Amino acid sequence: MPHYEQVRHAISARKHGLESIVDGIKDRKNGMLDENYEVEEKMIHRLNQIEAEAKDMISCCEQTENALRKEI
């Protein structure tokens, strides 16, 4: 039983870290200037990709947390 709690805690910490990454990406995108439009567009595209990957990992963490709750 303690092992499940450790895993849930680790998953929760990872999820929190990923949520912070998503928040940081949103702040970064909102703060970009129009100095170099082409570079900005490429950066925003890459940030969107990273954000999507982080959200997928958050979803995976949530699914794992839910599965562990059912096991306990």
CNS distance restraints for C-alpha pairs under 8 A (distance, minus, plus):
assign (resid   1 and name CA) (resid   5 and name CA) 6.80 0.50 0.50
assign (resid   1 and name CA) (resid  72 and name CA) 7.33 0.50 0.50
assign (resid   2 and name CA) (resid   6 and name CA) 6.30 0.50 0.50
assign (resid   3 and name CA) (resid   7 and name CA) 6.23 0.50 0.50
assign (resid   4 and name CA) (resid   8 and name CA) 6.04 0.50 0.50
assign (resid   4 and name CA) (resid  68 and name CA) 6.80 0.50 0.50
assign (resid   4 and name CA) (resid  72 and name CA) 7.66 0.50 0.50
assign (resid   5 and name CA) (resid   9 and name CA) 6.04 0.50 0.50
assign (resid   6 and name CA) (resid  10 and name CA) 6.16 0.50 0.50
assign (resid   7 and name CA) (resid  11 and name CA) 6.08 0.50 0.50
assign (resid   8 and name CA) (resid  12 and name CA) 6.00 0.50 0.50
assign (resid   8 and name CA) (resid  65 and name CA) 6.01 0.50 0.50
assign (resid   8 and name CA) (resid  68 and name CA) 7.27 0.50 0.50
assign (resid   9 and name CA) (resid  13 and name CA) 6.15 0.50 0.50
assign (resid  10 and name CA) (resid  14 and name CA) 6.17 0.50 0.50
assign (resid  11 and name CA) (resid  15 and name CA) 6.03 0.50 0.50
assign (resid  11 and name CA) (resid  61 and name CA) 5.89 0.50 0.50
assign (resid  11 and name CA) (resid  64 and name CA) 7.92 0.50 0.50
assign (resid  11 and name CA) (resid  65 and name CA) 7.13 0.50 0.50
assign (resid  12 and name CA) (resid  16 and name CA) 6.16 0.50 0.50
assign (resid  12 and name CA) (resid  61 and name CA) 7.38 0.50 0.50
assign (resid  12 and name CA) (resid  65 and name CA) 7.86 0.50 0.50
assign (resid  13 and name CA) (resid  17 and name CA) 6.24 0.50 0.50
assign (resid  14 and name CA) (resid  18 and name CA) 6.20 0.50 0.50
assign (resid  14 and name CA) (resid  61 and name CA) 7.81 0.50 0.50
assign (resid  15 and name CA) (resid  19 and name CA) 6.15 0.50 0.50
assign (resid  15 and name CA) (resid  57 and name CA) 7.69 0.50 0.50
assign (resid  15 and name CA) (resid  58 and name CA) 5.36 0.50 0.50
assign (resid  15 and name CA) (resid  61 and name CA) 6.24 0.50 0.50
assign (resid  15 and name CA) (resid  62 and name CA) 7.89 0.50 0.50
assign (resid  16 and name CA) (resid  20 and name CA) 6.28 0.50 0.50
assign (resid  17 and name CA) (resid  21 and name CA) 6.37 0.50 0.50
assign (resid  18 and name CA) (resid  22 and name CA) 6.30 0.50 0.50
assign (resid  18 and name CA) (resid  54 and name CA) 5.76 0.50 0.50
assign (resid  18 and name CA) (resid  55 and name CA) 7.53 0.50 0.50
assign (resid  18 and name CA) (resid  57 and name CA) 7.64 0.50 0.50
assign (resid  18 and name CA) (resid  58 and name CA) 6.57 0.50 0.50
assign (resid  19 and name CA) (resid  23 and name CA) 6.21 0.50 0.50
assign (resid  19 and name CA) (resid  54 and name CA) 7.58 0.50 0.50
assign (resid  19 and name CA) (resid  55 and name CA) 7.78 0.50 0.50
assign (resid  19 and name CA) (resid  58 and name CA) 7.40 0.50 0.50
assign (resid  20 and name CA) (resid  24 and name CA) 6.08 0.50 0.50
assign (resid  21 and name CA) (resid  25 and name CA) 6.15 0.50 0.50
assign (resid  21 and name CA) (resid  51 and name CA) 7.63 0.50 0.50
assign (resid  21 and name CA) (resid  54 and name CA) 7.46 0.50 0.50
assign (resid  22 and name CA) (resid  26 and name CA) 6.28 0.50 0.50
assign (resid  22 and name CA) (resid  51 and name CA) 5.48 0.50 0.50
assign (resid  22 and name CA) (resid  54 and name CA) 6.76 0.50 0.50
assign (resid  22 and name CA) (resid  55 and name CA) 7.51 0.50 0.50
assign (resid  23 and name CA) (resid  27 and name CA) 6.26 0.50 0.50
assign (resid  24 and name CA) (resid  28 and name CA) 6.05 0.50 0.50
assign (resid  25 and name CA) (resid  29 and name CA) 6.10 0.50 0.50
assign (resid  25 and name CA) (resid  47 and name CA) 6.26 0.50 0.50
assign (resid  25 and name CA) (resid  48 and name CA) 7.98 0.50 0.50
assign (resid  25 and name CA) (resid  51 and name CA) 6.79 0.50 0.50
assign (resid  26 and name CA) (resid  30 and name CA) 6.16 0.50 0.50
assign (resid  27 and name CA) (resid  31 and name CA) 6.17 0.50 0.50
assign (resid  28 and name CA) (resid  32 and name CA) 6.39 0.50 0.50
assign (resid  29 and name CA) (resid  44 and name CA) 6.29 0.50 0.50
assign (resid  29 and name CA) (resid  47 and name CA) 7.60 0.50 0.50
assign (resid  32 and name CA) (resid  40 and name CA) 7.24 0.50 0.50
assign (resid  33 and name CA) (resid  40 and name CA) 7.72 0.50 0.50
assign (resid  34 and name CA) (resid  40 and name CA) 7.18 0.50 0.50
assign (resid  36 and name CA) (resid  40 and name CA) 6.02 0.50 0.50
assign (resid  37 and name CA) (resid  41 and name CA) 6.06 0.50 0.50
assign (resid  38 and name CA) (resid  42 and name CA) 6.36 0.50 0.50
assign (resid  39 and name CA) (resid  43 and name CA) 6.12 0.50 0.50
assign (resid  40 and name CA) (resid  44 and name CA) 6.05 0.50 0.50
assign (resid  41 and name CA) (resid  45 and name CA) 6.07 0.50 0.50
assign (resid  42 and name CA) (resid  46 and name CA) 6.24 0.50 0.50
assign (resid  43 and name CA) (resid  47 and name CA) 6.07 0.50 0.50
assign (resid  44 and name CA) (resid  48 and name CA) 6.03 0.50 0.50
assign (resid  45 and name CA) (resid  49 and name CA) 6.36 0.50 0.50
assign (resid  46 and name CA) (resid  50 and name CA) 6.26 0.50 0.50
assign (resid  47 and name CA) (resid  51 and name CA) 5.99 0.50 0.50
assign (resid  48 and name CA) (resid  52 and name CA) 6.12 0.50 0.50
assign (resid  49 and name CA) (resid  53 and name CA) 6.25 0.50 0.50
assign (resid  50 and name CA) (resid  54 and name CA) 6.11 0.50 0.50
assign (resid  51 and name CA) (resid  55 and name CA) 6.13 0.50 0.50
assign (resid  52 and name CA) (resid  56 and name CA) 6.19 0.50 0.50
assign (resid  53 and name CA) (resid  57 and name CA) 6.29 0.50 0.50
assign (resid  54 and name CA) (resid  58 and name CA) 6.14 0.50 0.50
assign (resid  55 and name CA) (resid  59 and name CA) 6.17 0.50 0.50
assign (resid  56 and name CA) (resid  60 and name CA) 6.25 0.50 0.50
assign (resid  57 and name CA) (resid  61 and name CA) 6.14 0.50 0.50
assign (resid  58 and name CA) (resid  62 and name CA) 6.21 0.50 0.50
assign (resid  59 and name CA) (resid  63 and name CA) 6.20 0.50 0.50
assign (resid  60 and name CA) (resid  64 and name CA) 6.17 0.50 0.50
assign (resid  61 and name CA) (resid  65 and name CA) 6.07 0.50 0.50
assign (resid  62 and name CA) (resid  66 and name CA) 6.15 0.50 0.50
assign (resid  63 and name CA) (resid  67 and name CA) 6.16 0.50 0.50
assign (resid  64 and name CA) (resid  68 and name CA) 6.12 0.50 0.50
assign (resid  65 and name CA) (resid  69 and name CA) 6.23 0.50 0.50
assign (resid  66 and name CA) (resid  70 and name CA) 6.42 0.50 0.50
assign (resid  67 and name CA) (resid  71 and name CA) 6.40 0.50 0.50
assign (resid  68 and name CA) (resid  72 and name CA) 6.33 0.50 0.50
